[in-house]
Amino acid sequence: MIPKDWEQTNIGNLATFSGGSQPPRSTFRFTPAEGYIRLVQIRDYKTDEYASFVPESMARKKCDAEDIMIGRYGPPIFQILSGISGAYNVALIKATPHEKIVRKFFFYVLSQERLFHLIDSLSRRSSGQTGVEMPALKDFGVALPPITEQRAIATALSDVDALLGGLDQLIVKKRGVKQAAMQQLLTGKARLSGFSGEWEIKRLDQLGMWRGGMTPSMQNPDYWLNGSIPWISSGDVKSVLLTETGFAITPVAVRQGKTTMLPAEAIVMVTRSGILRNYLPIAMNAVPMAINQDIKALVPAEGFSPCFLLHALIGNGDRILAGCLKSGTTVESVEFRWLKAFSIVSVRATASFFVGAVLMKWERGPEASSKEASAAPESGGGRSTGGGV
């Protein structure tokens, strides 16, 4: 039930949508110039590092900073964006609200988790090739309050955004300190009290067993209906510790060998995705999970701390992409042979468990205190099963 003065409608009745375009890449420049306009791409909402410019005379679709823009492809698909003026490319859609809905209120309507999960699930059925399913987006139901109430709700949510923005700045500062600590601890430049001795250079294929994933047939409901086993795809690798996924498969799919299962505390890495243009997503699964074909996973060998290896790989993410990313492919992907031959500084046994515990504490917050470090084995030869360390 909705309030009597609210209207039940759908997104298609509240806005028009217009896809982007772009001229040939041969016309691009990468510095501003007279007669050129910013070519707005999804990645530009995160960084100006890859800014591109095209002749304004060839710009067919333009947006202003206050316009609502939708990321057509992922991962993650269906990002709701604003804040940049220019000519927007084919990976973006401009949403222009009608007079009956306040622009900022419509921004929050599009930002609902429920809507994201719908669009994301439809995209995954086609492996992301179709992008945003516009009929489903337009049919999505909306409870529309009067204009004055829309403005009040939008203002309240904007205040929450401002608060979260301040918290985000604190998190960024904290992560900067953590990155500095990682560079010291993961290379042996700084040693924890009580540890000494030389560290080793190891190839990634010397650190454990690597596994690749599979996707059970989406046409077989026995593999998906009421699934209970988390199934990792590239869009799920958004945080360092994975506790849940967007999709789950059934035990039938596992028993019939239609996917690859991982034990808890494996290191999962996205090796095929457009996101590799920007960074290398890496995480550790907190519980046993399955993986799809866009993921490679390292099951650490006996004596290597999963948390240490997790952070060592994260810290080497840019180097891995620089040395292992294929060229000339339609979708960015990592060459598996090169990945396994990639080398990092590593250490076995006690030291790696303690270093891993220290770094994981940063991920889990202050409450993950010294009890994590106490879970480390007193000597080499054992892999911890408690606390993810």
C-alpha atoms as a printed R data frame, in Angstrom:
    type eleno elety resid chain resno      x       y       z
1   ATOM     1    CA   MET     A     1  0.000   0.000   0.000
2   ATOM     2    CA   ILE     A     2  1.145   3.536  -0.762
3   ATOM     3    CA   PRO     A     3 -0.164   6.863   0.650
4   ATOM     4    CA   LYS     A     4 -3.386   8.079  -0.933
5   ATOM     5    CA   ASP     A     5 -1.763  11.164  -2.428
6   ATOM     6    CA   TRP     A     6  1.010   9.116  -4.081
7   ATOM     7    CA   GLU     A     7  0.756   7.774  -7.629
8   ATOM     8    CA   GLN     A     8  1.644   4.227  -8.691
9   ATOM     9    CA   THR     A     9  3.477   4.380 -12.020
10  ATOM    10    CA   ASN     A    10  6.617   3.045 -13.694
11  ATOM    11    CA   ILE     A    11  9.962   4.451 -14.783
12  ATOM    12    CA   GLY     A    12  8.970   4.503 -18.450
13  ATOM    13    CA   ASN     A    13  6.260   7.063 -17.647
14  ATOM    14    CA   LEU     A    14  8.687   9.301 -15.785
15  ATOM    15    CA   ALA     A    15 11.639   9.803 -18.129
16  ATOM    16    CA   THR     A    16 13.063   9.427 -21.605
17  ATOM    17    CA   PHE     A    17 16.327   7.631 -22.295
18  ATOM    18    CA   SER     A    18 18.918   8.372 -24.949
19  ATOM    19    CA   GLY     A    19 21.973   6.250 -25.762
20  ATOM    20    CA   GLY     A    20 25.337   7.832 -26.539
21  ATOM    21    CA   SER     A    21 27.579   7.918 -29.582
22  ATOM    22    CA   GLN     A    22 31.182   8.696 -30.441
23  ATOM    23    CA   PRO     A    23 33.237   9.537 -33.538
24  ATOM    24    CA   PRO     A    24 36.062   7.263 -34.789
25  ATOM    25    CA   ARG     A    25 38.928   6.792 -32.368
26  ATOM    26    CA   SER     A    26 41.262   8.367 -34.927
27  ATOM    27    CA   THR     A    27 39.671  11.735 -34.089
28  ATOM    28    CA   PHE     A    28 40.435  11.501 -30.328
29  ATOM    29    CA   ARG     A    29 42.934  13.689 -28.500
30  ATOM    30    CA   PHE     A    30 44.043  13.292 -24.913
31  ATOM    31    CA   THR     A    31 44.585  16.923 -23.975
32  ATOM    32    CA   PRO     A    32 42.074  19.799 -24.159
33  ATOM    33    CA   ALA     A    33 42.102  21.941 -27.308
34  ATOM    34    CA   GLU     A    34 39.976  24.626 -28.904
35  ATOM    35    CA   GLY     A    35 37.099  23.141 -30.859
36  ATOM    36    CA   TYR     A    36 37.192  19.899 -28.828
37  ATOM    37    CA   ILE     A    37 34.816  18.612 -26.147
38  ATOM    38    CA   ARG     A    38 35.274  16.074 -23.361
39  ATOM    39    CA   LEU     A    39 34.195  12.555 -24.371
40  ATOM    40    CA   VAL     A    40 32.462  11.277 -21.251
41  ATOM    41    CA   GLN     A    41 33.026   7.591 -20.485
42  ATOM    42    CA   ILE     A    42 32.031   5.470 -17.468
43  ATOM    43    CA   ARG     A    43 35.556   5.396 -16.082
44  ATOM    44    CA   ASP     A    44 35.720   9.218 -16.112
45  ATOM    45    CA   TYR     A    45 33.383   9.321 -13.110
46  ATOM    46    CA   LYS     A    46 36.175   7.737 -11.050
47  ATOM    47    CA   THR     A    47 39.280   9.413 -12.473
48  ATOM    48    CA   ASP     A    48 40.426  12.060 -14.943
49  ATOM    49    CA   GLU     A    49 43.532  10.039 -15.743
50  ATOM    50    CA   TYR     A    50 42.130   8.754 -19.045
51  ATOM    51    CA   ALA     A    51 40.336  11.912 -20.203
52  ATOM    52    CA   SER     A    52 39.638  11.978 -23.954
53  ATOM    53    CA   PHE     A    53 38.449  14.783 -26.221
54  ATOM    54    CA   VAL     A    54 36.687  14.746 -29.595
55  ATOM    55    CA   PRO     A    55 35.860  17.439 -32.168
56  ATOM    56    CA   GLU     A    56 32.784  19.310 -30.953
57  ATOM    57    CA   SER     A    57 31.469  19.341 -34.513
58  ATOM    58    CA   MET     A    58 31.276  15.531 -34.371
59  ATOM    59    CA   ALA     A    59 29.649  15.336 -30.926
60  ATOM    60    CA   ARG     A    60 26.133  13.979 -31.450
61  ATOM    61    CA   LYS     A    61 25.030  13.347 -27.858
62  ATOM    62    CA   LYS     A    62 25.834  15.788 -25.063
63  ATOM    63    CA   CYS     A    63 25.250  15.880 -21.327
64  ATOM    64    CA   ASP     A    64 25.518  18.516 -18.589
65  ATOM    65    CA   ALA     A    65 26.991  17.977 -15.135
66  ATOM    66    CA   GLU     A    66 23.528  17.764 -13.542
67  ATOM    67    CA   ASP     A    67 22.226  15.163 -16.008
68  ATOM    68    CA   ILE     A    68 21.548  11.621 -14.813
69  ATOM    69    CA   MET     A    69 23.703   9.120 -16.664
70  ATOM    70    CA   ILE     A    70 23.423   5.316 -16.621
71  ATOM    71    CA   GLY     A    71 26.296   2.916 -17.239
72  ATOM    72    CA   ARG     A    72 25.016   0.544 -19.924
73  ATOM    73    CA   TYR     A    73 27.689  -2.128 -19.400
74  ATOM    74    CA   GLY     A    74 29.715  -3.424 -16.456
75  ATOM    75    CA   PRO     A    75 30.914  -4.648 -14.209
76  ATOM    76    CA   PRO     A    76 29.185  -3.351 -12.359
77  ATOM    77    CA   ILE     A    77 26.371  -2.752 -14.807
78  ATOM    78    CA   PHE     A    78 23.806   0.003 -14.240
79  ATOM    79    CA   GLN     A    79 25.910   2.565 -12.425
80  ATOM    80    CA   ILE     A    80 23.915   5.765 -11.787
81  ATOM    81    CA   LEU     A    81 26.207   8.728 -12.413
82  ATOM    82    CA   SER     A    82 26.310  12.516 -12.723
83  ATOM    83    CA   GLY     A    83 28.721  15.411 -12.456
84  ATOM    84    CA   ILE     A    84 30.507  15.677 -15.849
85  ATOM    85    CA   SER     A    85 29.680  17.760 -18.907
86  ATOM    86    CA   GLY     A    86 30.607  16.709 -22.419
87  ATOM    87    CA   ALA     A    87 29.705  14.350 -25.238
88  ATOM    88    CA   TYR     A    88 28.786  10.947 -23.841
89  ATOM    89    CA   ASN     A    89 29.855   7.690 -25.492
90  ATOM    90    CA   VAL     A    90 27.996   4.496 -26.392
91  ATOM    91    CA   ALA     A    91 28.493   2.932 -22.957
92  ATOM    92    CA   LEU     A    92 26.299   5.595 -21.340
93  ATOM    93    CA   ILE     A    93 22.580   6.378 -21.424
94  ATOM    94    CA   LYS     A    94 21.160   9.794 -20.490
95  ATOM    95    CA   ALA     A    95 17.963   9.714 -18.416
96  ATOM    96    CA   THR     A    96 15.875  12.877 -18.791
97  ATOM    97    CA   PRO     A    97 13.090  13.083 -16.190
98  ATOM    98    CA   HIS     A    98  9.659  14.477 -17.096
99  ATOM    99    CA   GLU     A    99  8.152  17.470 -15.307
100 ATOM   100    CA   LYS     A   100  6.214  15.345 -12.833
101 ATOM   101    CA   ILE     A   101  9.362  14.050 -11.116
102 ATOM   102    CA   VAL     A   102 12.204  15.998  -9.466
103 ATOM   103    CA   ARG     A   103 15.583  15.228 -11.039
104 ATOM   104    CA   LYS     A   104 17.347  14.447  -7.753
105 ATOM   105    CA   PHE     A   105 14.455  12.290  -6.578
106 ATOM   106    CA   PHE     A   106 14.612  10.360  -9.857
107 ATOM   107    CA   PHE     A   107 18.359   9.876  -9.329
108 ATOM   108    CA   TYR     A   108 17.584   8.066  -6.060
109 ATOM   109    CA   VAL     A   109 14.768   6.048  -7.661
110 ATOM   110    CA   LEU     A   110 17.292   4.709 -10.179
111 ATOM   111    CA   SER     A   111 19.840   4.063  -7.415
112 ATOM   112    CA   GLN     A   112 17.676   1.536  -5.528
113 ATOM   113    CA   GLU     A   113 19.347  -1.787  -4.748
114 ATOM   114    CA   ARG     A   114 16.193  -3.646  -5.792
115 ATOM   115    CA   LEU     A   115 16.362  -2.135  -9.278
116 ATOM   116    CA   PHE     A   116 20.090  -2.767  -9.569
117 ATOM   117    CA   HIS     A   117 19.673  -6.458  -8.709
118 ATOM   118    CA   LEU     A   118 16.931  -6.822 -11.341
119 ATOM   119    CA   ILE     A   119 19.011  -5.243 -14.130
120 ATOM   120    CA   ASP     A   120 22.148  -7.067 -13.020
121 ATOM   121    CA   SER     A   121 20.422 -10.470 -12.989
122 ATOM   122    CA   LEU     A   122 18.971  -9.945 -16.473
123 ATOM   123    CA   SER     A   123 22.379  -8.916 -17.795
124 ATOM   124    CA   ARG     A   124 24.106 -11.971 -16.321
125 ATOM   125    CA   ARG     A   125 21.782 -14.285 -18.223
126 ATOM   126    CA   SER     A   126 23.388 -13.022 -21.425
127 ATOM   127    CA   SER     A   127 26.908 -12.815 -19.907
128 ATOM   128    CA   GLY     A   128 26.590  -9.024 -19.946
129 ATOM   129    CA   GLN     A   129 26.441  -8.754 -23.742
130 ATOM   130    CA   THR     A   130 23.045  -7.028 -23.866
131 ATOM   131    CA   GLY     A   131 23.830  -4.407 -21.227
132 ATOM   132    CA   VAL     A   132 20.862  -2.710 -19.554
133 ATOM   133    CA   GLU     A   133 17.547  -4.350 -20.494
134 ATOM   134    CA   MET     A   134 15.530  -1.230 -21.286
135 ATOM   135    CA   PRO     A   135 12.047  -2.854 -21.313
136 ATOM   136    CA   ALA     A   136 12.622  -4.165 -17.787
137 ATOM   137    CA   LEU     A   137 13.950  -0.791 -16.645
138 ATOM   138    CA   LYS     A   138 10.945   1.076 -18.051
139 ATOM   139    CA   ASP     A   139  8.475  -1.412 -16.542
140 ATOM   140    CA   PHE     A   140  9.949  -1.085 -13.032
141 ATOM   141    CA   GLY     A   141  7.273   0.177 -10.662
142 ATOM   142    CA   VAL     A   142  7.583   3.499  -8.821
143 ATOM   143    CA   ALA     A   143  5.498   4.959  -5.998
144 ATOM   144    CA   LEU     A   144  5.525   8.679  -6.844
145 ATOM   145    CA   PRO     A   145  4.827  11.273  -4.108
146 ATOM   146    CA   PRO     A   146  3.750  14.876  -4.793
147 ATOM   147    CA   ILE     A   147  6.478  17.257  -6.035
148 ATOM   148    CA   THR     A   148  6.961  18.984  -2.652
149 ATOM   149    CA   GLU     A   149  7.448  15.647  -0.908
150 ATOM   150    CA   GLN     A   150  9.829  14.492  -3.646
151 ATOM   151    CA   ARG     A   151 12.007  17.541  -2.961
152 ATOM   152    CA   ALA     A   152 11.979  16.876   0.788
153 ATOM   153    CA   ILE     A   153 12.929  13.215   0.325
154 ATOM   154    CA   ALA     A   154 15.686  14.114  -2.148
155 ATOM   155    CA   THR     A   155 17.111  16.691   0.288
156 ATOM   156    CA   ALA     A   156 17.137  14.182   3.151
157 ATOM   157    CA   LEU     A   157 18.902  11.581   1.018
158 ATOM   158    CA   SER     A   158 21.411  14.185  -0.197
159 ATOM   159    CA   ASP     A   159 22.243  14.960   3.441
160 ATOM   160    CA   VAL     A   160 22.906  11.258   4.027
161 ATOM   161    CA   ASP     A   161 25.144  11.223   0.933
162 ATOM   162    CA   ALA     A   162 27.137  14.151   2.337
163 ATOM   163    CA   LEU     A   163 27.634  12.292   5.612
164 ATOM   164    CA   LEU     A   164 28.731   9.148   3.800
165 ATOM   165    CA   GLY     A   165 31.068  11.230   1.638
166 ATOM   166    CA   GLY     A   166 32.869  12.390   4.784
167 ATOM   167    CA   LEU     A   167 33.171   8.806   5.954
168 ATOM   168    CA   ASP     A   168 34.492   7.801   2.531
169 ATOM   169    CA   GLN     A   169 37.273  10.360   2.864
170 ATOM   170    CA   LEU     A   170 38.275   8.831   6.191
171 ATOM   171    CA   ILE     A   171 38.259   5.381   4.597
172 ATOM   172    CA   VAL     A   172 40.445   6.605   1.724
173 ATOM   173    CA   LYS     A   173 42.912   8.043   4.224
174 ATOM   174    CA   LYS     A   174 42.911   4.764   6.147
175 ATOM   175    CA   ARG     A   175 43.516   2.787   2.957
176 ATOM   176    CA   GLY     A   176 46.429   5.046   2.075
177 ATOM   177    CA   VAL     A   177 48.065   4.202   5.388
178 ATOM   178    CA   LYS     A   178 47.318   0.530   4.780
179 ATOM   179    CA   GLN     A   179 48.893   0.627   1.302
180 ATOM   180    CA   ALA     A   180 52.060   2.082   2.784
181 ATOM   181    CA   ALA     A   181 52.097  -0.657   5.420
182 ATOM   182    CA   MET     A   182 51.540  -3.305   2.741
183 ATOM   183    CA   GLN     A   183 54.500  -2.083   0.716
184 ATOM   184    CA   GLN     A   184 56.716  -2.359   3.771
185 ATOM   185    CA   LEU     A   185 55.438  -5.647   5.215
186 ATOM   186    CA   LEU     A   186 54.884  -7.558   1.972
187 ATOM   187    CA   THR     A   187 58.366  -6.868   0.637
188 ATOM   188    CA   GLY     A   188 60.253  -7.559   3.864
189 ATOM   189    CA   LYS     A   189 61.449  -3.941   4.100
190 ATOM   190    CA   ALA     A   190 59.839  -3.727   7.528
191 ATOM   191    CA   ARG     A   191 59.786  -6.770   9.820
192 ATOM   192    CA   LEU     A   192 57.407  -7.565  12.628
193 ATOM   193    CA   SER     A   193 58.998  -7.823  16.043
194 ATOM   194    CA   GLY     A   194 60.571 -11.214  16.680
195 ATOM   195    CA   PHE     A   195 61.027 -12.255  13.030
196 ATOM   196    CA   SER     A   196 64.178 -12.418  10.975
197 ATOM   197    CA   GLY     A   197 65.671 -14.388   8.081
198 ATOM   198    CA   GLU     A   198 65.539 -14.102   4.313
199 ATOM   199    CA   TRP     A   199 62.368 -14.007   2.233
200 ATOM   200    CA   GLU     A   200 62.039 -15.800  -1.097
201 ATOM   201    CA   ILE     A   201 60.955 -14.891  -4.606
202 ATOM   202    CA   LYS     A   202 58.223 -17.328  -5.677
203 ATOM   203    CA   ARG     A   203 56.296 -17.868  -8.896
204 ATOM   204    CA   LEU     A   204 52.550 -17.855  -8.368
205 ATOM   205    CA   ASP     A   205 52.327 -21.471  -9.500
206 ATOM   206    CA   GLN     A   206 54.641 -22.395  -6.573
207 ATOM   207    CA   LEU     A   207 52.256 -20.989  -3.967
208 ATOM   208    CA   GLY     A   208 49.394 -23.442  -4.367
209 ATOM   209    CA   MET     A   209 46.935 -24.935  -6.842
210 ATOM   210    CA   TRP     A   210 45.293 -22.725  -9.473
211 ATOM   211    CA   ARG     A   211 41.750 -23.442 -10.643
212 ATOM   212    CA   GLY     A   212 39.492 -22.047 -13.370
213 ATOM   213    CA   GLY     A   213 35.716 -21.870 -13.257
214 ATOM   214    CA   MET     A   214 32.664 -22.781 -15.328
215 ATOM   215    CA   THR     A   215 29.051 -21.667 -15.719
216 ATOM   216    CA   PRO     A   216 26.375 -24.338 -15.391
217 ATOM   217    CA   SER     A   217 23.755 -24.165 -18.153
218 ATOM   218    CA   MET     A   218 21.270 -21.391 -17.412
219 ATOM   219    CA   GLN     A   219 18.671 -23.448 -19.301
220 ATOM   220    CA   ASN     A   220 18.703 -26.229 -16.694
221 ATOM   221    CA   PRO     A   221 16.668 -25.258 -13.599
222 ATOM   222    CA   ASP     A   222 18.169 -28.184 -11.682
223 ATOM   223    CA   TYR     A   223 21.405 -26.195 -11.557
224 ATOM   224    CA   TRP     A   224 19.918 -22.899 -10.344
225 ATOM   225    CA   LEU     A   225 16.455 -23.223  -8.769
226 ATOM   226    CA   ASN     A   226 16.729 -22.669  -5.003
227 ATOM   227    CA   GLY     A   227 20.529 -22.702  -5.273
228 ATOM   228    CA   SER     A   228 22.401 -22.701  -1.969
229 ATOM   229    CA   ILE     A   229 26.054 -22.603  -3.058
230 ATOM   230    CA   PRO     A   230 27.461 -19.096  -3.745
231 ATOM   231    CA   TRP     A   231 28.719 -18.780  -7.338
232 ATOM   232    CA   ILE     A   232 31.269 -16.043  -7.999
233 ATOM   233    CA   SER     A   233 31.253 -13.994 -11.197
234 ATOM   234    CA   SER     A   234 33.357 -10.934 -11.956
235 ATOM   235    CA   GLY     A   235 30.682  -8.543 -10.705
236 ATOM   236    CA   ASP     A   236 30.837 -10.079  -7.223
237 ATOM   237    CA   VAL     A   237 34.507  -9.271  -6.621
238 ATOM   238    CA   LYS     A   238 33.927  -5.825  -5.149
239 ATOM   239    CA   SER     A   239 35.335  -6.274  -1.643
240 ATOM   240    CA   VAL     A   240 38.382  -8.025  -0.253
241 ATOM   241    CA   LEU     A   241 36.380 -10.616   1.715
242 ATOM   242    CA   LEU     A   242 33.518 -12.358  -0.125
243 ATOM   243    CA   THR     A   243 30.690 -13.584   2.081
244 ATOM   244    CA   GLU     A   244 27.884 -13.707  -0.502
245 ATOM   245    CA   THR     A   245 27.281 -13.556  -4.247
246 ATOM   246    CA   GLY     A   246 24.539 -12.417  -6.599
247 ATOM   247    CA   PHE     A   247 23.797 -15.955  -7.791
248 ATOM   248    CA   ALA     A   248 23.821 -19.378  -6.164
249 ATOM   249    CA   ILE     A   249 23.895 -22.851  -7.714
250 ATOM   250    CA   THR     A   250 22.570 -26.184  -6.521
251 ATOM   251    CA   PRO     A   251 24.497 -29.216  -5.241
252 ATOM   252    CA   VAL     A   252 23.335 -30.995  -8.414
253 ATOM   253    CA   ALA     A   253 25.496 -28.669 -10.540
254 ATOM   254    CA   VAL     A   254 28.513 -29.453  -8.358
255 ATOM   255    CA   ARG     A   255 27.942 -33.225  -8.330
256 ATOM   256    CA   GLN     A   256 27.654 -33.256 -12.134
257 ATOM   257    CA   GLY     A   257 30.902 -31.296 -12.515
258 ATOM   258    CA   LYS     A   258 29.257 -28.268 -14.142
259 ATOM   259    CA   THR     A   259 31.334 -25.765 -12.177
260 ATOM   260    CA   THR     A   260 34.432 -25.522  -9.969
261 ATOM   261    CA   MET     A   261 34.219 -25.499  -6.182
262 ATOM   262    CA   LEU     A   262 36.698 -23.715  -3.951
263 ATOM   263    CA   PRO     A   263 37.376 -24.310  -0.272
264 ATOM   264    CA   ALA     A   264 37.113 -21.345   2.046
265 ATOM   265    CA   GLU     A   265 40.103 -18.968   2.020
266 ATOM   266    CA   ALA     A   266 41.017 -19.345  -1.631
267 ATOM   267    CA   ILE     A   267 42.239 -16.263  -3.489
268 ATOM   268    CA   VAL     A   268 39.944 -15.336  -6.395
269 ATOM   269    CA   MET     A   269 41.026 -13.069  -9.229
270 ATOM   270    CA   VAL     A   270 39.001 -11.619 -12.111
271 ATOM   271    CA   THR     A   271 40.938 -12.510 -15.264
272 ATOM   272    CA   ARG     A   272 38.437 -11.591 -17.990
273 ATOM   273    CA   SER     A   273 36.430  -8.363 -17.801
274 ATOM   274    CA   GLY     A   274 36.394  -4.792 -19.044
275 ATOM   275    CA   ILE     A   275 37.195  -3.729 -15.467
276 ATOM   276    CA   LEU     A   276 40.791  -4.855 -16.091
277 ATOM   277    CA   ARG     A   277 41.270  -1.594 -17.984
278 ATOM   278    CA   ASN     A   278 41.215   0.101 -14.587
279 ATOM   279    CA   TYR     A   279 42.300  -2.368 -11.911
280 ATOM   280    CA   LEU     A   280 42.609  -6.064 -11.008
281 ATOM   281    CA   PRO     A   281 39.807  -7.266  -8.673
282 ATOM   282    CA   ILE     A   282 41.119  -9.776  -6.119
283 ATOM   283    CA   ALA     A   283 39.381 -11.184  -3.053
284 ATOM   284    CA   MET     A   284 39.214 -14.130  -0.648
285 ATOM   285    CA   ASN     A   285 36.087 -16.245  -0.159
286 ATOM   286    CA   ALA     A   286 35.004 -16.572   3.468
287 ATOM   287    CA   VAL     A   287 33.028 -19.783   2.817
288 ATOM   288    CA   PRO     A   288 33.208 -22.516   0.140
289 ATOM   289    CA   MET     A   289 32.073 -21.075  -3.198
290 ATOM   290    CA   ALA     A   290 31.970 -21.924  -6.906
291 ATOM   291    CA   ILE     A   291 33.472 -19.744  -9.658
292 ATOM   292    CA   ASN     A   292 32.651 -18.951 -13.273
293 ATOM   293    CA   GLN     A   293 34.926 -18.917 -16.299
294 ATOM   294    CA   ASP     A   294 35.986 -15.276 -15.830
295 ATOM   295    CA   ILE     A   295 37.663 -16.143 -12.519
296 ATOM   296    CA   LYS     A   296 40.940 -17.864 -11.660
297 ATOM   297    CA   ALA     A   297 41.538 -18.980  -8.088
298 ATOM   298    CA   LEU     A   298 44.605 -19.882  -6.047
299 ATOM   299    CA   VAL     A   299 44.145 -22.447  -3.293
300 ATOM   300    CA   PRO     A   300 47.195 -21.741  -1.082
301 ATOM   301    CA   ALA     A   301 49.586 -24.606  -0.412
302 ATOM   302    CA   GLU     A   302 50.247 -25.868   3.094
303 ATOM   303    CA   GLY     A   303 52.258 -23.363   5.098
304 ATOM   304    CA   PHE     A   304 51.272 -20.227   3.160
305 ATOM   305    CA   SER     A   305 48.917 -17.754   4.812
306 ATOM   306    CA   PRO     A   306 45.857 -17.040   2.608
307 ATOM   307    CA   CYS     A   307 45.653 -13.502   4.020
308 ATOM   308    CA   PHE     A   308 49.308 -12.831   3.258
309 ATOM   309    CA   LEU     A   309 48.931 -14.065  -0.324
310 ATOM   310    CA   LEU     A   310 45.686 -12.103  -0.739
311 ATOM   311    CA   HIS     A   311 47.341  -8.824   0.151
312 ATOM   312    CA   ALA     A   312 50.545  -9.665  -1.698
313 ATOM   313    CA   LEU     A   313 48.533 -10.134  -4.900
314 ATOM   314    CA   ILE     A   314 46.464  -7.007  -4.295
315 ATOM   315    CA   GLY     A   315 49.670  -5.044  -3.743
316 ATOM   316    CA   ASN     A   316 51.042  -6.366  -7.037
317 ATOM   317    CA   GLY     A   317 47.821  -5.839  -8.995
318 ATOM   318    CA   ASP     A   318 49.182  -3.097 -11.256
319 ATOM   319    CA   ARG     A   319 52.349  -5.094 -11.967
320 ATOM   320    CA   ILE     A   320 50.317  -8.196 -12.800
321 ATOM   321    CA   LEU     A   321 48.196  -6.253 -15.289
322 ATOM   322    CA   ALA     A   322 51.258  -4.626 -16.819
323 ATOM   323    CA   GLY     A   323 52.938  -7.996 -17.355
324 ATOM   324    CA   CYS     A   324 50.070 -10.405 -17.958
325 ATOM   325    CA   LEU     A   325 47.275  -8.539 -19.756
326 ATOM   326    CA   LYS     A   326 46.659  -9.762 -23.309
327 ATOM   327    CA   SER     A   327 46.537  -7.303 -26.197
328 ATOM   328    CA   GLY     A   328 44.203  -7.258 -29.191
329 ATOM   329    CA   THR     A   329 41.298  -9.009 -27.435
330 ATOM   330    CA   THR     A   330 37.653  -7.898 -27.549
331 ATOM   331    CA   VAL     A   331 37.353  -8.128 -23.767
332 ATOM   332    CA   GLU     A   332 40.372  -7.456 -21.548
333 ATOM   333    CA   SER     A   333 41.816 -10.693 -20.181
334 ATOM   334    CA   VAL     A   334 44.862 -12.001 -18.338
335 ATOM   335    CA   GLU     A   335 47.040 -14.642 -20.013
336 ATOM   336    CA   PHE     A   336 46.938 -17.540 -17.549
337 ATOM   337    CA   ARG     A   337 50.399 -18.875 -18.450
338 ATOM   338    CA   TRP     A   338 51.962 -15.496 -17.743
339 ATOM   339    CA   LEU     A   339 50.004 -15.125 -14.526
340 ATOM   340    CA   LYS     A   340 51.267 -18.431 -13.126
341 ATOM   341    CA   ALA     A   341 54.844 -17.453 -14.016
342 ATOM   342    CA   PHE     A   342 54.540 -14.069 -12.270
343 ATOM   343    CA   SER     A   343 56.803 -13.790  -9.200
344 ATOM   344    CA   ILE     A   344 56.268 -12.112  -5.838
345 ATOM   345    CA   VAL     A   345 58.187 -11.875  -2.579
346 ATOM   346    CA   SER     A   346 56.890 -14.573  -0.253
347 ATOM   347    CA   VAL     A   347 57.590 -16.187   3.083
348 ATOM   348    CA   ARG     A   348 56.380 -19.440   4.592
349 ATOM   349    CA   ALA     A   349 55.005 -20.335   7.980
350 ATOM   350    CA   THR     A   350 54.837 -18.134  11.046
351 ATOM   351    CA   ALA     A   351 55.908 -14.798   9.578
352 ATOM   352    CA   SER     A   352 53.382 -14.956   6.743
353 ATOM   353    CA   PHE     A   353 50.521 -15.743   9.135
354 ATOM   354    CA   PHE     A   354 51.374 -12.821  11.388
355 ATOM   355    CA   VAL     A   355 51.804 -10.375   8.491
356 ATOM   356    CA   GLY     A   356 48.521 -11.614   7.007
357 ATOM   357    CA   ALA     A   357 46.797 -11.089  10.354
358 ATOM   358    CA   VAL     A   358 48.057  -7.523  10.619
359 ATOM   359    CA   LEU     A   359 46.867  -6.630   7.095
360 ATOM   360    CA   MET     A   360 43.492  -8.347   7.452
361 ATOM   361    CA   LYS     A   361 42.877  -6.324  10.583
362 ATOM   362    CA   TRP     A   362 42.736  -3.253   8.350
363 ATOM   363    CA   GLU     A   363 39.942  -4.830   6.307
364 ATOM   364    CA   ARG     A   364 37.841  -5.883   9.271
365 ATOM   365    CA   GLY     A   365 38.262  -2.798  11.435
366 ATOM   366    CA   PRO     A   366 39.487  -2.229  14.965
367 ATOM   367    CA   GLU     A   367 37.447  -5.098  16.412
368 ATOM   368    CA   ALA     A   368 39.669  -7.577  14.547
369 ATOM   369    CA   SER     A   369 42.355  -7.218  17.153
370 ATOM   370    CA   SER     A   370 45.183  -9.268  18.497
371 ATOM   371    CA   LYS     A   371 43.105 -12.448  18.646
372 ATOM   372    CA   GLU     A   372 43.631 -12.769  14.872
373 ATOM   373    CA   ALA     A   373 47.362 -12.764  15.243
374 ATOM   374    CA   SER     A   374 47.096 -15.296  18.058
375 ATOM   375    CA   ALA     A   375 45.406 -17.681  15.595
376 ATOM   376    CA   ALA     A   376 48.684 -17.965  13.655
377 ATOM   377    CA   PRO     A   377 50.550 -21.263  14.073
378 ATOM   378    CA   GLU     A   378 53.554 -21.280  16.359
379 ATOM   379    CA   SER     A   379 55.695 -22.862  13.670
380 ATOM   380    CA   GLY     A   380 55.591 -23.584   9.950
381 ATOM   381    CA   GLY     A   381 53.870 -26.510   8.345
382 ATOM   382    CA   GLY     A   382 50.263 -25.754   9.217
383 ATOM   383    CA   ARG     A   383 47.556 -23.680   7.568
384 ATOM   384    CA   SER     A   384 45.211 -21.794   9.864
385 ATOM   385    CA   THR     A   385 41.541 -22.657   9.662
386 ATOM   386    CA   GLY     A   386 40.305 -19.995  12.041
387 ATOM   387    CA   GLY     A   387 39.563 -16.332  11.548
388 ATOM   388    CA   GLY     A   388 40.641 -16.220   7.908
389 ATOM   389    CA   VAL     A   389 44.306 -15.906   8.883
